């Protein structure tokens, strides 16, 4: 029996059985549907892409996996070099893992140990945003502020090592003034909070966060697992505001294989570089740097660069704004659009009950959550397909 994610197994509806997938389409026995959420925001190139398929097949003929403990291999070395060259500033040092949650967990562990290695044991607190989601491992759950997901943490009582604040400059400045001596990092999903409600905020907030982190000697972590690779309209938000640690996942491999990279600036890496074995980063996922994942990630980045994906994202945003212009309904709280993301927040989550089945009948796969109906489409989508997704969302209100 499969235990499905984010579901009460006793009451869940049967999932759709997928027989095939190609381009932006998922195929069941009796239907084909546009994947409007890119398999949780990862399949940016669509399904069955010939370049990515070939990368996996070519690497399989060599070997599929070797551990990075005492061994290394060309795909991992090439991906680390590519990310170092491709990412802004001195984000040069890559630690690989097998999922976004683990990648963020590694980042938080790095931030804590960075100060422990300097002899500062009291820097054991994290500053994060309200309504944040950073993963499903224990520390990422604690750092997040999403009671609809991680209510189980209530068993431990009030948080002791995390401060969650709204995305306002006043709250940020007050938190740094009050807590800076305890903080090892400030972590944020930059500009777009994904699973926390597709909430969007201004880049001026992040620029001020960078200034405060510099002023008070606190590390700045960007969780770009969901926002990276163009989803916000920036290639990476890190291009506009440089973090000390950047976490990538999801679209890193084009959704082919779970993989993540926790990439640090030189100063963070040098905080562990020592003759003292106790200053080493003691972390090692079995499948970190998987050869198949690294091979397909390299080709995914190549496609992103060579086929001008940022122009594709700009076009998606332009069409989305055009199609949603003037659309209103008393049941809508707010419509939010940023880059390759459209979110329609409703006032009452019960209103969205039945929308997934409604969309399926119209050839669209959607998975609303809580009060949020949204689309994060593959970047290869054409205009007619994108309009079909948006029209399906609007049609729910016009019934």
Residue pairs with C-beta under 8 A, 6 or more apart in sequence:
3 9
4 12
4 15
6 149
6 369
13 357
16 26
16 28
16 360
16 365
17 28
17 29
18 26
18 27
18 28
19 27
19 28
19 29
20 26
20 27
21 27
21 35
21 47
21 48
22 46
22 47
22 48
23 46
23 47
23 48
23 378
23 380
24 34
24 35
24 46
24 47
24 377
24 378
24 380
24 381
24 385
25 32
25 33
25 34
25 35
25 47
26 32
26 33
26 34
26 35
26 47
26 365
31 360
31 363
32 363
33 359
33 360
33 363
33 364
33 365
34 363
34 364
34 365
34 377
34 381
34 385
34 388
34 389
35 43
35 47
35 365
35 377
35 378
36 359
36 364
36 365
36 366
36 375
36 376
36 377
36 389
36 392
37 365
37 366
37 367
37 374
37 375
37 376
37 377
38 44
38 255
38 376
38 377
38 378
39 255
40 250
41 194
41 226
41 231
41 250
41 251
41 376
42 250
42 251
42 253
42 254
42 255
43 254
43 255
43 378
44 229
44 230
44 251
44 254
44 255
44 300
44 304
44 309
44 378
44 379
44 380
45 52
45 254
45 255
45 300
45 303
45 378
45 379
45 380
46 378
46 380
46 381
49 254
49 303
51 299
51 302
51 303
52 254
52 256
52 296
52 299
52 300
52 303
54 299
55 295
55 296
55 298
55 299
56 256
56 257
56 292
56 295
56 296
58 295
59 75
59 291
59 292
59 295
59 296
60 292
62 291
63 73
63 291
64 290
64 291
64 292
65 287
65 290
65 291
65 292
66 73
66 291
67 286
67 288
68 76
68 96
68 284
68 288
68 289
69 284
72 289
73 289
73 291
73 294
75 289
75 291
75 294
75 295
75 298
76 96
76 289
76 291
76 294
78 294
78 298
79 94
79 96
79 261
79 289
79 294
79 297
79 298
80 94
80 96
82 298
82 301
83 91
83 94
83 248
83 261
83 263
84 91
84 92
84 93
84 94
84 263
86 301
87 236
87 238
87 246
87 263
88 236
88 238
88 239
88 242
89 238
89 242
89 265
90 265
90 266
91 238
91 242
91 243
91 246
91 263
91 264
91 265
92 263
92 264
92 265
92 266
92 269
93 263
93 264
93 265
93 266
93 268
93 269
94 261
94 262
94 263
95 106
95 110
95 261
95 262
95 263
95 264
95 281
95 283
95 288
96 259
96 260
96 261
96 262
96 285
96 288
96 289
96 290
96 294
97 103
97 106
97 259
97 260
97 261
97 262
97 285
97 288
98 258
98 259
98 260
98 285
98 286
98 287
98 288
98 290
98 293
99 135
99 249
99 258
99 259
99 260
100 135
100 223
100 225
100 226
100 247
100 249
100 250
100 260
101 134
101 135
101 136
101 137
101 140
102 135
102 137
102 260
102 285
103 225
103 247
103 248
103 249
103 260
103 261
103 262
104 134
104 135
104 137
104 140
104 143
104 187
104 221
104 223
104 225
104 247
104 262
105 135
105 137
105 139
105 140
106 247
106 262
106 283
107 185
107 187
107 221
107 223
107 245
107 247
107 262
108 126
108 139
108 140
108 143
108 185
108 187
108 221
109 139
109 281
109 283
110 245
110 262
110 264
110 268
110 272
110 281
111 126
111 184
111 185
111 219
111 221
111 245
112 123
112 124
112 184
113 271
113 272
113 279
113 281
114 184
114 219
114 268
114 271
114 272
115 121
115 123
115 184
116 123
117 271
117 272
117 274
117 279
118 271
122 181
122 182
123 181
123 182
123 183
123 184
124 161
124 182
124 184
125 161
125 162
125 163
125 179
125 182
125 183
125 184
126 143
126 161
126 162
126 163
126 183
126 184
126 185
126 186
126 187
127 162
127 163
127 165
127 175
127 176
127 179
127 183
127 185
127 186
127 187
127 218
128 134
128 143
128 144
128 145
128 162
128 163
128 164
128 165
128 186
128 187
128 188
129 145
129 164
129 165
129 166
129 167
129 188
129 189
129 193
129 196
130 145
130 164
130 165
130 166
130 167
131 145
131 146
131 193
131 196
131 197
131 199
132 143
132 144
132 145
132 146
132 164
132 187
132 188
132 189
132 193
132 196
133 144
133 146
133 149
133 189
133 193
133 194
133 195
133 196
134 140
134 143
134 144
134 187
134 189
134 223
135 141
135 144
135 225
136 149
136 150
141 149
141 150
141 153
142 153
142 159
142 161
142 162
143 162
143 187
144 150
144 196
145 164
145 196
146 195
146 196
148 370
149 195
163 175
163 179
165 171
165 172
165 174
165 175
167 188
167 193
167 199
167 201
167 205
168 205
169 204
169 205
169 208
172 205
172 208
172 209
172 212
173 208
173 212
176 183
176 212
176 215
176 216
176 218
180 216
180 218
183 216
183 218
184 218
184 219
185 218
185 219
185 220
185 221
185 244
185 245
186 209
186 212
186 213
186 218
186 219
186 220
186 221
187 221
187 222
187 223
188 206
188 209
188 221
188 222
188 223
189 196
189 222
189 223
189 224
189 225
189 226
189 227
190 203
190 206
190 222
190 223
190 224
190 227
190 232
190 237
190 238
190 241
190 243
191 200
191 201
191 202
191 203
191 206
191 227
191 232
191 234
191 237
191 338
192 198
192 199
192 200
192 226
192 227
192 231
192 232
192 338
192 339
192 341
193 199
193 200
193 201
194 226
194 227
195 226
195 369
197 343
197 345
197 370
197 371
197 372
198 336
198 341
198 343
198 345
198 372
198 374
199 336
200 336
200 338
203 237
203 240
203 241
206 237
206 240
206 241
207 241
209 220
209 241
210 220
210 241
210 242
210 243
212 218
213 219
213 220
213 244
219 244
219 245
219 268
220 243
220 244
220 245
221 243
221 244
221 245
221 246
221 247
222 236
222 237
222 238
222 241
222 243
222 245
222 246
222 247
223 247
224 236
224 237
224 238
224 246
224 247
224 248
225 247
225 248
225 249
225 250
225 260
226 250
227 236
227 237
228 236
228 248
228 249
228 250
228 251
228 252
229 235
229 236
229 248
229 250
229 251
229 252
229 304
229 309
230 304
230 309
230 310
230 313
230 339
230 340
230 379
231 251
231 313
231 339
231 340
231 341
231 376
232 338
232 339
232 341
233 313
233 314
233 317
233 338
233 339
233 340
234 240
234 339
235 310
236 246
238 246
242 265
243 265
244 264
244 265
244 267
244 268
245 262
245 263
245 264
245 265
245 268
246 262
246 263
246 264
247 260
247 261
247 262
247 263
248 260
248 261
248 263
249 258
249 259
249 260
249 261
251 300
252 259
252 260
252 261
252 297
252 300
253 259
253 293
253 296
253 297
253 300
254 296
254 297
254 299
254 300
254 303
256 293
256 296
256 300
257 290
257 292
257 293
257 296
258 287
258 293
259 290
259 293
259 294
259 297
271 279
272 279
272 280
272 281
273 279
274 280
287 293
303 309
309 379
312 379
312 380
313 339
313 340
313 379
315 383
316 339
316 340
316 377
316 379
316 381
316 386
317 337
317 338
317 339
317 340
319 383
319 386
319 387
319 390
320 337
320 342
320 375
320 386
320 390
321 337
323 386
323 387
323 390
323 391
323 394
324 335
324 337
324 342
324 390
324 394
327 335
327 394
329 397
331 346
331 347
331 348
331 351
331 397
332 344
332 345
332 346
332 347
332 397
333 345
333 346
333 347
333 371
334 344
334 345
335 342
335 343
335 344
335 345
336 342
336 343
336 345
337 343
340 376
340 377
340 379
341 374
341 375
341 376
342 374
342 375
342 376
342 390
342 393
343 372
343 373
343 374
344 372
344 373
344 374
344 393
345 371
345 372
345 373
346 352
346 371
346 372
346 373
347 371
348 371
349 370
349 371
352 368
352 371
352 373
352 396
355 366
355 368
355 373
355 396
356 366
356 367
356 368
358 392
358 395
358 396
359 365
359 366
359 392
359 393
359 396
362 388
362 392
362 395
363 388
363 392
364 388
364 389
364 392
366 373
366 375
366 389
366 392
366 393
368 374
373 393
373 396
375 389
375 390
375 393
377 385
377 386
377 389
381 389
